[in-house]
Amino acid sequence: MNRIAMLRKEKGLSQISLSLKLNVSQKMISAYENGKSEPSIATLMQMADIFNTSVDYIIGYTCLLYTSPSPRD
């Protein structure tokens, strides 16, 4: 899940600030970013909203980064 770290940094968020938005621990964000754990579908959907992209982009299924409007709009 290297894209999580990339997207987080592009948004100027720390692991702690992202963890607060997602209601998970900072250690969990680190685990997502290092491939030691995978976020739930609900968490992926929250991330997609925060990063204004698609779940498919976050998980590496597509290389298309949606910026605006949200693909679910």
C-alpha positions, 0 to 999 in steps of 0.5 A, spaced: 500 500 500 505 504 498 500 509 495 497 510 502 504 514 504 504 517 497 497 520 498 498 522 505 504 526 504 501 529 498 495 532 502 500 534 507 498 529 513 502 526 518 500 518 520 497 521 526 493 526 523 490 521 518 489 516 523 485 521 527 481 522 521 480 514 520 479 513 527 485 508 527 492 508 531 498 511 528 501 504 528 495 501 523 497 507 518 504 505 519 502 497 518 498 499 512 503 503 508 508 498 510 504 492 507 504 489 514 496 490 514 490 491 509 485 496 511 478 494 511 473 496 505 470 501 509 477 504 511 479 504 504 472 508 502 474 513 507 481 514 505 478 515 498 474 521 500 480 524 504 484 523 498 479 525 493 481 519 489 478 512 488 479 505 492 482 502 485 487 507 485 489 506 492 490 499 492 493 499 485 488 496 481 488 502 476 493 508 475 488 513 474 488 518 479 482 522 480 482 529 483 475 532 481 470 530 481 470 524 486 468 518 482 462 516 486 459 523 485 
